[in-house]
C-alpha cells in the first residue's frame, strides 16, 4: 500500500499536479477577491527624526503602481527634534483626498 501511494505521489508531482483534489472544501471553490476591484491595503508610517529621508519615502509611496483609493495610511510620529512632524503632516494633508483612509497619530510628549 505504501509503495502504491509513493508511486501515485511521484506521478502527480512529475505531472505538476497536486496529489490531492484542488478544491476539497466547498469554500476553496469560491472565487477570491473581486477581479474588478483591488483589495484594500494598509501602509504604516512610523517616523522619528527622519526629516532627511522622509521625502524620498513619501515619494516612493506616491509612485506605487496601485490604486490610491484602495490604500489606507496609518501614520505615527513622536519625540522628534527635527522637522519630521511638519513634513509628514503637510504630506498627509496634501494627499488625503486620494487615499481610501488616513489616520494621523502624532505625539509630542511622552505619556
Secondary structure, DSSP 8 states (H G I E B T S, - for coil): -HHHHHHHHHHHHHHT--SS-TT-SGGGGS--S-TTS---EEEEEEESS-HHHHHHHHHHHHT-SS-GGGEEEEEEEES-SSSHHHHHHHHHHHHGGGSSEEEEEEESS--
